[in-house]
Amino acid sequence: MLTQEKLTKVLGDPKNQKDQPNRSHASEADADRGIASSPERLTEYLKMKGCPVIRTKKRGDGSVVLVLEHCPMNPEHGQRSDTAVVWRPDSIGFSCKHNGCQDHRWKDARQKIDPDYDPDGGSKSKSSSQATRLVEIAVSEAELFHDADHEAYVTIPVQGHTETWLVKSKSFRRWLSRRFHEATGRVSNAQAMQDALTTIAGKAEFEGTQQSVHVRSAEHGGAIYLDLADEAWRVVEITAKGWRVLSDAPVRFVRSKGMLALPDPQRGGKINSLRVFLNVRDDHGWFLIVAFIIGALNPRGPYLILVLNGEQGAAKSTTARVVARLVDPRHPALRSPPREELDLLVSAKRSHVLAFDNVRYLREWFSDALCRLATGAGSGTRELYTNDDEVIFDACRPTILTGIGDMTTQSDLLDRTVRVILPQIPERRRRTEKAFWAAFDRSQPKIFGAILDAVSCTLRHAGRQRPRNHPRMADVAEWVTLAEPALPWKRGGFLEAYNANRATAHELALEASPVAGVLRRWLLRTGVWTGTATDLLDELRGEARDAEKHQPRWPRTANRLANELRQVMPDLRDVGVAVEFDRSGHDRKRVISIRTSRKRTVRTVRRAKRKQGRGGPGAGTLRSSGVRRHP
């Protein structure tokens, strides 16, 4: 770029210039090109642009008249040699004696003879021409489209296969830069690339078709497609008849940073081979982990939340990595909990399985966000550097949490959770990570093939048989139940384990509630009670111990008590305590009715656990256990 001092030497001082008709001052870009430096350079420029000079005439004031062969505004005007460009040390002018050209200036004539000329800014910069070429490459070689949220995508050919990327992604930017260099032998500058990407995104949104994009798993035409995420962009097609590996798919998959490849699946494997890599103490834990894996391959959701608890040395992190590597391997495999909901949703948009390690406790917003994510969560936020544009995040994802303590205590979260307690590994059974993962890598292809067989079984039996009783997360229960003919247990084994797990979950929710324990002790004497929330709060205050009343979550107002009861109503109901809210009387006061229920709804946790230890891999369905009675 010329400095002002250099520009003044070439063009003269603007303060000393006088206005001249039919003239425009040479721009800074003119000086860069050198066409204003001498009449000879200007003559060469005009000849190069197809408007040659037929003669020149010098004037006493130092200017030079360049008579043109024809008028650039209208070639018919120049037959009498009445069109000229006037060169002066400080400016360039244009004149044509024809009536239709009297108002035209040099910049108008130059726009006609030079397609790269911009009348508002002198010569177009190199970046403008480069941007045009970059757009041409993208339009001619790639398929442009957008999704339902108007995000721009491009499908490009790469070494015999196709890849789909966000237009704004680094991968597409690098591909476009490489293709530009191959086509022109030059390197595009940053501004040209940015201008081109903006144009390409606009074409994808307004001229391209709308298509769905998926991460790792998708459904199309009654089949499930699983992205292997290998270099050849192959996919696994799963149908009711079986599965096969394809080099291309009828759906669009996108990949994000950190996504790793699944192994080539092999036939003839058994899911039981997976159990030696999972540190589970009983059949129930084994059933629930396998069910989580099978359910995670459902492209629609909803999904279970797998919680792995245990003391130090229980291989919680290793077990979580094994599960994640069978569905959605990534680097890193486990992450720390997010700091805000937006971070969680961003991760969910680019990952299929979310795994968070060493979770000590769940903040209230995190617990609520996980609930929404298990069944489908949507959120919007203002786009960066804009005032009113919104970025939409919508995702439904399976999640894994590991931790020592009981971090999941909220009732609504527990309804979506399967909790497996891992035992301590004795020293004689410990082995190095290198040996462990080497053995897993050898077995993973056949284990993965057996999992695909189970998903195919689900598709084969879909619509033919359904569970008699639908528990909470009924879609997940049905999906896994339909796969049970291909799973290493008898039909009904998953629901048996799931119901026993829910019984434990209800106890956890009640133990975490500040009022549930006090209410159950109080009901041992009362049995049945009806009154307002204010009256009930007074009763519970009299029953509660000092330590219970000083808990942070102890309700200080009637409204807080009513909210707390609503959160644990399902858990109380399943242990034999019915809580109902109603408005009665002439003043329509809100009345709470509490009574003990005679209906047997929940198995005894202790007796259910007693059944869990029987049998090894492939053991039969666990028998029903007793129920807990409450007065």
C-alpha positions in Angstrom: 0.0 0.0 0.0 1.3 3.4 -0.9 2.0 5.9 1.8 0.5 9.4 1.5 3.9 10.8 0.8 4.5 8.5 -2.1 1.1 9.0 -3.5 1.5 12.8 -3.5 4.8 12.4 -5.5 2.9 10.4 -8.2 -0.4 12.3 -8.2 0.6 15.7 -7.0 -0.7 17.5 -3.9 -4.5 17.4 -3.8 -4.5 20.9 -2.3 -3.0 22.4 -5.5 -5.4 20.5 -7.9 -8.1 22.4 -9.6 -11.5 21.0 -10.6 -11.5 20.0 -14.3 -14.6 19.0 -16.3 -14.8 15.3 -17.5 -11.9 14.4 -15.2 -11.4 12.1 -12.2 -8.3 12.0 -10.1 -6.2 8.9 -10.3 -6.9 6.7 -7.3 -4.4 5.1 -5.1 -5.0 1.8 -6.9 -4.1 3.6 -10.2 -0.8 4.6 -8.7 -0.2 1.0 -7.5 -0.8 -0.3 -11.0 1.5 2.5 -12.4 -0.9 3.6 -15.2 -0.9 7.2 -14.0 2.8 7.5 -13.8 3.4 8.3 -17.5 1.4 8.6 -20.8 3.4 5.7 -22.1 2.2 3.4 -19.3 -1.4 4.7 -19.8 -1.1 3.9 -23.5 0.1 0.4 -22.8 -2.8 -0.1 -20.4 -5.4 1.0 -23.0 -3.9 -1.2 -25.6 -3.9 -4.2 -23.2 -7.6 -3.6 -22.5 -8.5 -3.5 -26.2 -8.8 0.2 -26.7 -5.7 1.2 -28.5 -4.3 4.7 -29.0 -4.0 5.8 -32.7 -2.0 9.0 -32.0 -0.8 11.3 -29.2 -0.6 15.1 -28.9 1.3 17.0 -26.3 0.0 20.3 -24.9 1.8 23.3 -23.6 0.6 22.7 -20.0 2.3 19.3 -20.0 -0.7 17.2 -20.6 -0.9 14.6 -23.3 -4.0 13.8 -25.4 -4.3 10.1 -26.3 -6.7 9.8 -29.2 -8.5 6.4 -29.2 -9.3 4.1 -32.0 -12.9 3.9 -30.8 -15.0 5.1 -28.0 -15.2 2.6 -25.2 -18.7 3.8 -24.3 -20.0 3.2 -27.8 -17.5 1.9 -30.5 -19.4 3.7 -33.3 -18.6 7.1 -31.8 -14.8 6.8 -32.4 -14.8 6.5 -36.2 -14.0 10.3 -36.6 -11.3 10.2 -33.9 -13.3 12.3 -31.6 -12.6 10.3 -28.5 -9.6 10.8 -26.3 -8.1 10.2 -22.9 -6.1 13.1 -21.5 -3.1 12.4 -19.3 -1.9 15.0 -16.8 0.7 14.5 -14.1 -2.0 14.8 -11.4 -5.1 13.4 -13.1 -6.6 11.5 -16.0 -9.6 12.8 -18.0 -11.8 11.5 -20.8 -13.7 13.3 -23.5 -16.0 12.3 -26.4 -17.6 14.9 -28.7 -20.7 12.8 -29.2 -23.7 14.1 -27.4 -24.4 10.8 -25.6 -20.9 10.8 -24.0 -20.4 14.3 -22.9 -21.3 13.6 -19.3 -19.0 10.5 -19.1 -15.8 10.7 -17.1 -12.6 8.5 -17.1 -13.9 6.2 -14.4 -17.0 5.5 -16.6 -14.9 4.7 -19.6 -12.5 2.6 -17.6 -15.4 0.6 -16.2 -16.2 -0.4 -19.8 -12.8 -1.4 -20.8 -11.6 -3.0 -17.5 -14.0 -5.6 -16.0 -11.9 -5.6 -12.8 -12.4 -2.0 -12.2 -14.7 -0.8 -9.4 -15.8 2.8 -9.9 -16.3 3.3 -6.1 -12.8 2.2 -5.2 -10.5 2.3 -8.2 -9.2 -1.1 -9.3 -10.7 -4.0 -7.7 -8.3 -5.6 -5.3 -6.8 -9.0 -6.0 -8.9 -10.4 -3.2 -12.1 -9.6 -5.1 -11.0 -11.6 -8.2 -9.7 -14.4 -5.9 -13.0 -14.5 -4.1 -14.9 -14.9 -7.4 -12.7 -17.8 -8.4 -13.1 -19.4 -5.0 -16.9 -19.3 -5.3 -16.7 -20.7 -8.8 -14.6 -23.7 -7.6 -17.1 -24.4 -4.8 -20.2 -24.1 -7.0 -18.7 -26.3 -9.8 -17.2 -29.0 -7.6 -19.3 -29.2 -4.5 -23.0 -29.6 -3.5 -24.3 -26.8 -1.4 -27.3 -27.2 0.9 -28.6 -26.1 4.3 -30.4 -27.7 7.3 -33.6 -26.8 9.0 -31.8 -24.2 11.1 -30.4 -22.6 7.9 -26.9 -23.7 8.7 -24.9 -23.8 5.4 -23.2 -27.1 4.5 -21.2 -28.4 1.6 -20.6 -32.0 0.3 -17.3 -32.2 -1.5 -15.5 -35.0 -3.4 -12.3 -36.2 -1.7 -10.2 -39.1 -3.0 -13.0 -41.2 -4.3 -15.6 -40.5 -1.6 -17.7 -37.5 -0.4 -17.4 -35.6 2.8 -19.9 -33.2 4.4 -18.7 -30.1 6.3 -20.0 -26.9 7.6 -19.2 -24.0 5.2 -17.7 -22.1 8.1 -15.6 -25.1 9.2 -11.8 -25.2 9.0 -11.9 -28.4 7.0 -13.8 -26.8 4.1 -11.7 -23.7 4.2 -8.6 -25.8 3.8 -10.1 -27.9 1.0 -11.1 -24.7 -0.9 -7.7 -23.1 -0.3 -6.0 -26.2 -1.7 -8.2 -26.4 -4.8 -7.6 -22.7 -5.5 -3.9 -23.3 -5.4 -4.2 -26.3 -7.7 -6.3 -24.4 -10.2 -4.4 -21.1 -10.2 -0.9 -21.8 -8.8 -1.5 -18.9 -6.4 -2.4 -18.6 -2.7 -5.6 -16.9 -1.8 -5.5 -14.1 0.8 -7.6 -14.1 4.0 -10.0 -11.4 2.8 -10.8 -13.3 -0.4 -11.4 -16.5 1.5 -13.7 -14.8 3.9 -15.7 -13.0 1.1 -16.0 -16.3 -0.8 -17.2 -18.2 2.3 -19.9 -15.6 2.9 -21.1 -15.9 -0.7 -21.0 -19.7 -0.6 -23.0 -19.8 2.6 -25.6 -17.5 1.0 -25.9 -19.7 -2.0 -26.2 -22.8 0.2 -29.0 -21.2 2.2 -31.0 -19.5 -0.6 -30.2 -21.7 -3.6 -29.4 -25.1 -2.1 -31.9 -27.7 -0.9 -32.8 -28.4 2.7 -31.4 -31.6 4.1 -30.9 -33.1 7.5 -27.4 -33.6 8.9 -26.6 -36.2 11.6 -23.8 -37.0 14.0 -22.8 -40.7 14.2 -26.3 -42.2 13.9 -29.2 -41.6 11.5 -32.4 -43.2 10.3 -33.6 -43.3 6.7 -36.1 -45.5 4.9 -36.6 -47.9 7.8 -32.8 -48.5 8.1 -30.3 -47.2 10.6 -27.0 -45.8 9.4 -24.0 -45.6 11.7 -21.0 -43.4 10.7 -17.8 -45.4 11.1 -15.8 -42.1 11.0 -12.9 -43.6 9.2 -10.9 -42.0 6.5 -13.0 -43.4 3.7 -16.2 -42.0 5.3 -17.9 -45.5 5.3 -21.1 -46.2 7.1 -22.9 -49.3 8.5 -26.4 -49.9 7.3 -28.6 -51.8 9.8 -31.9 -53.2 8.6 -34.3 -55.9 9.8 -32.4 -58.4 7.7 -28.9 -57.6 9.1 -26.2 -55.2 8.6 -23.5 -54.3 6.0 -20.7 -51.7 5.5 -21.3 -49.2 2.7 -19.0 -46.7 1.0 -21.7 -44.1 0.8 -25.0 -43.4 2.5 -28.3 -41.7 1.6 -28.0 -39.4 4.6 -25.5 -36.7 5.5 -23.1 -37.2 8.4 -21.0 -34.4 9.8 -17.9 -34.8 11.9 -16.4 -32.7 14.6 -12.9 -32.4 16.1 -12.0 -35.3 18.3 -14.3 -37.9 16.6 -12.6 -41.3 16.3 -13.3 -44.3 14.1 -15.3 -47.3 15.1 -13.8 -50.6 14.2 -14.7 -52.7 11.2 -17.5 -54.9 12.6 -17.0 -58.6 12.3 -19.7 -61.3 12.3 -19.9 -64.3 14.7 -19.2 -62.4 17.9 -21.1 -62.6 21.2 -22.0 -59.8 23.5 -21.0 -61.9 26.4 -17.4 -61.3 25.3 -17.8 -57.7 26.5 -18.5 -58.6 30.2 -14.8 -59.4 30.9 -14.0 -55.7 30.1 -16.7 -54.3 32.4 -16.3 -54.3 36.2 -19.8 -55.3 37.2 -20.6 -57.4 40.2 -24.0 -58.8 39.3 -26.4 -59.5 36.4 -28.4 -56.4 37.0 -25.5 -54.1 36.3 -24.5 -56.1 33.3 -28.0 -56.0 31.9 -28.3 -52.2 32.4 -24.9 -51.4 30.7 -25.7 -53.5 27.7 -29.2 -51.9 27.5 -27.6 -48.5 27.6 -25.3 -49.4 24.6 -28.2 -50.9 22.6 -30.4 -47.9 23.4 -27.6 -45.4 22.4 -27.7 -46.7 18.8 -31.4 -45.6 18.5 -31.1 -42.5 16.2 -34.2 -40.9 17.6 -33.9 -41.3 21.3 -34.9 -40.8 24.1 -31.9 -42.1 25.9 -31.0 -43.4 29.3 -28.4 -41.7 31.5 -25.8 -44.2 32.7 -24.4 -43.4 36.2 -21.3 -45.4 37.3 -20.6 -45.2 41.0 -17.9 -46.8 43.1 -15.0 -46.1 45.3 -11.5 -45.3 44.1 -10.0 -48.2 42.1 -13.4 -49.5 40.9 -12.5 -48.8 37.2 -15.4 -46.3 36.7 -13.5 -44.3 34.1 -12.3 -47.4 32.3 -15.8 -48.8 32.2 -17.1 -45.5 30.8 -14.5 -45.4 28.1 -15.3 -49.0 27.1 -19.0 -48.1 26.7 -18.3 -44.9 24.8 -15.8 -46.6 22.4 -18.5 -49.1 21.4 -20.9 -46.3 20.3 -19.1 -43.0 19.8 -15.4 -43.1 20.4 -13.9 -39.6 20.8 -10.8 -37.9 22.1 -10.9 -37.1 24.9 -13.2 -39.9 25.8 -14.3 -38.3 29.1 -14.7 -34.7 30.0 -15.1 -32.6 33.0 -18.6 -31.3 33.8 -19.5 -28.1 31.8 -19.8 -24.8 33.5 -23.0 -23.7 31.9 -25.9 -25.1 29.9 -24.7 -23.6 26.6 -21.4 -25.5 26.8 -23.3 -28.7 27.4 -25.5 -28.1 24.3 -22.6 -27.2 22.1 -20.9 -30.5 23.0 -24.2 -32.3 22.4 -24.6 -30.8 18.9 -21.2 -32.2 17.8 -21.1 -35.5 19.8 -23.5 -38.5 20.0 -22.5 -39.7 23.5 -21.5 -37.3 26.3 -19.3 -38.7 29.0 -18.4 -36.7 32.2 -15.9 -38.1 34.6 -15.5 -37.6 38.4 -18.7 -35.7 38.9 -18.9 -34.8 42.6 -22.4 -33.2 42.6 -24.8 -31.9 40.0 -25.9 -28.3 40.1 -29.6 -27.7 39.7 -29.2 -26.3 36.2 -27.0 -29.3 35.2 -29.5 -31.8 36.5 -32.4 -30.1 34.7 -30.3 -29.8 31.5 -29.5 -33.6 31.6 -33.2 -34.4 31.9 -34.0 -32.3 28.8 -31.0 -33.8 26.9 -32.2 -37.4 27.6 -35.6 -36.7 26.0 -34.7 -33.9 23.6 -33.4 -30.4 24.6 -33.6 -27.2 22.7 -32.1 -23.8 23.5 -31.4 -20.6 21.7 -28.8 -17.9 22.3 -27.7 -14.7 20.6 -25.2 -15.2 17.9 -21.8 -13.7 18.6 -21.3 -10.2 17.3 -24.9 -9.7 16.4 -27.9 -8.0 18.1 -30.9 -10.1 17.1 -29.6 -13.2 15.3 -30.1 -16.4 17.2 -28.2 -19.7 17.3 -30.5 -22.7 17.9 -29.3 -25.8 19.7 -31.5 -28.9 19.6 -30.2 -32.3 20.7 -31.1 -35.6 22.3 -28.1 -37.6 23.5 -27.2 -40.5 25.7 -25.0 -39.5 28.7 -22.6 -41.2 31.0 -21.6 -39.9 34.5 -19.0 -41.3 36.8 -18.4 -40.4 40.4 -17.8 -41.8 43.9 -20.9 -40.5 45.6 -24.6 -40.3 44.7 -24.6 -37.2 42.5 -28.0 -37.9 41.0 -30.7 -37.3 43.7 -33.3 -35.2 41.9 -36.5 -37.3 41.2 -36.9 -36.3 37.6 -33.3 -37.1 36.8 -33.4 -40.4 38.6 -36.4 -41.4 36.4 -34.1 -41.2 33.4 -31.1 -42.8 35.0 -29.8 -46.3 35.4 -27.3 -46.5 38.2 -24.6 -49.2 38.4 -22.3 -49.6 41.5 -18.9 -50.9 40.5 -17.0 -53.0 43.1 -13.4 -52.5 44.1 -11.0 -54.5 41.9 -8.8 -56.9 44.0 -5.1 -56.5 43.4 -4.8 -60.0 42.0 -7.2 -59.0 39.1 -5.5 -55.8 38.2 -3.6 -55.4 35.0 -1.9 -52.6 33.1 -3.9 -50.3 30.9 -1.7 -51.3 27.9 -2.6 -54.9 28.3 -6.2 -54.1 29.0 -6.8 -52.0 25.9 -4.8 -54.3 23.7 -7.1 -57.1 24.6 -10.1 -54.9 24.1 -9.0 -53.8 20.7 -8.7 -57.4 19.6 -12.2 -58.2 20.8 -13.9 -55.0 19.9 -14.7 -55.8 16.2 -16.7 -58.9 17.0 -18.3 -57.3 20.1 -19.3 -54.4 17.8 -20.8 -56.9 15.3 -22.8 -58.6 18.0 -24.2 -55.2 19.1 -25.2 -54.5 15.5 -27.0 -57.9 15.4 -29.0 -56.8 18.5 -30.1 -53.5 16.9 -31.1 -55.4 13.7 -33.2 -57.7 16.0 -35.0 -54.6 17.3 -35.8 -53.5 13.8 -37.0 -57.1 12.9 -39.4 -57.3 15.8 -40.6 -53.7 15.7 -44.4 -53.5 15.6 -44.8 -57.2 16.3 -44.5 -57.3 20.0 -44.4 -54.7 22.8 -43.9 -54.8 26.6 -47.0 -55.4 28.5 -46.3 -52.7 31.0 -44.5 -49.5 30.0 -42.3 -48.0 32.7 -40.8 -44.6 32.7 -38.7 -44.0 29.6 -41.1 -46.4 27.8 -39.4 -45.9 24.3 -36.1 -47.0 25.7 -37.6 -50.0 27.4 -39.4 -51.1 24.2 -36.3 -50.6 22.1 -34.2 -52.8 24.4 -36.9 -55.4 25.0 -37.3 -56.0 21.2 -33.6 -56.7 21.0 -33.7 -59.3 23.8 -33.8 -62.4 21.5 -30.2 -61.4 20.5 -29.1 -60.5 24.0 -27.5 -62.8 26.5 -30.5 -63.2 28.8 -34.1 -64.4 28.6 -36.9 -62.1 27.6 -37.9 -59.7 30.4 -34.5 -59.6 32.0 -34.0 -55.9 31.2 -37.3 -54.8 32.7 -36.6 -56.8 35.8 -33.3 -55.1 36.2 -34.7 -51.7 35.3 -37.5 -52.0 37.8 -35.2 -53.0 40.6 -32.9 -50.0 39.6 -35.9 -47.7 39.8 -36.8 -48.9 43.3 -33.3 -47.9 44.4 -33.7 -44.6 42.6 -36.9 -43.8 44.5 -35.1 -44.5 47.8 -32.3 -42.2 46.8 -34.7 -39.4 45.9 -36.5 -39.7 49.2 -33.2 -39.8 51.2 -32.1 -36.6 49.4 -35.4 -34.8 50.1 -35.4 -32.7 53.2 -39.0 -33.4 54.0 -39.7 -36.9 52.8 -38.1 -38.7 55.7 -39.8 -36.4 58.2 -43.2 -36.9 56.5 -42.9 -40.7 56.5 -42.0 -40.8 60.2 -45.0 -38.5 61.0 -47.3 -40.7 58.9 -46.5 -43.7 61.1 -48.6 -42.0 63.8 -51.0 -40.1 61.7 -51.9 -42.4 58.8 -54.2 -40.0 57.0 -54.1 -36.3 57.0 -55.8 -33.4 55.2 -55.1 -29.7 55.4 -53.3 -26.7 53.9 -49.6 -26.4 53.1 -49.3 -24.0 56.0 -50.8 -26.5 58.4 -48.6 -29.3 57.1 -45.5 -27.2 57.5 -46.4 -26.6 61.2 -46.9 -30.4 61.6 -43.5 -31.2 60.0 -41.7 -28.6 62.0 -42.9 -30.3 65.2 -41.8 -33.7 63.9 -38.4 -32.7 62.4 -35.2 -32.8 64.4 -33.0 -29.7 64.7 -30.5 -31.0 62.2 -33.2 -31.6 59.7 -34.7 -28.2 60.0 -31.3 -26.6 59.5 -30.7 -28.2 56.2 -30.3 -25.6 53.4 -33.2 -27.1 51.4 -35.6 -27.3 54.4 -38.7 -25.3 53.3 -39.2 -22.1 55.2 -42.6 -21.3 53.6 -45.7 -23.2 52.7 -45.1 -22.6 49.0 -41.6 -24.1 49.2 -43.1 -27.1 51.0 -45.7 -27.6 48.3 -43.1 -27.5 45.6 -40.9 -30.0 47.4 -43.8 -32.4 47.8 -44.6 -32.2 44.1 -41.0 -33.1 43.2 -41.1 -36.3 45.3 -44.8 -37.3 44.8 -43.9 -40.1 42.3 -41.2 -41.5 44.7 -43.6 -41.3 47.7 -46.3 -43.0 45.7 -44.1 -45.9 44.8 -43.2 -46.5 48.5 -46.9 -46.4 49.5 -47.5 -42.7 50.4 -50.2 -40.9 48.3 -50.1 -37.1 48.2 -52.8 -35.2 46.4 -53.4 -31.5 45.8 -56.9 -30.1 45.5 -59.0 -27.0 45.9 -62.2 -27.3 47.9 -64.6 -25.3 50.0 -66.2 -22.0 49.3 -62.9 -20.1 49.6 -61.2 -22.6 47.1 -58.2 -23.1 49.4 -55.5 -25.4 48.2 -55.8 -28.6 50.3 -53.2 -31.4 50.6 -54.4 -34.9 51.3 -51.9 -37.5 52.5 -52.6 -41.1 53.1 -50.8 -44.4 53.1 -51.5 -46.5 50.0 -52.4 -50.2 50.2 -51.4 -50.8 46.6 -48.1 -52.7 46.2 -46.1 -50.8 43.7 -42.4 -51.3 44.4 -40.2 -54.3 45.0 -38.2 -54.4 48.2 -34.8 -53.1 47.4 -33.0 -55.4 49.8 -34.7 -58.5 48.4 -34.2 -57.4 44.8 -30.5 -57.0 45.4 -30.4 -60.4 47.0 -31.4 -61.8 43.6 -28.9 -59.9 41.6 -25.9 -61.9 42.4 -27.2 -65.2 41.1 -26.0 -66.5 37.8 -23.2 -65.4 35.5 -23.2 -64.0 32.0 -26.2 -65.2 30.1 -28.1 -66.0 33.3 -31.9 -66.3 33.1 -34.4 -63.6 33.9 -34.4 -62.6 37.5 -37.5 -63.6 39.4 -39.9 -61.0 40.9 -39.1 -60.1 44.5 -41.4 -58.9 47.2 -42.8 -55.5 47.8 -42.2 -53.0 50.6 -45.2 -52.3 52.8 -45.7 -48.9 54.4 -48.3 -48.1 57.0 
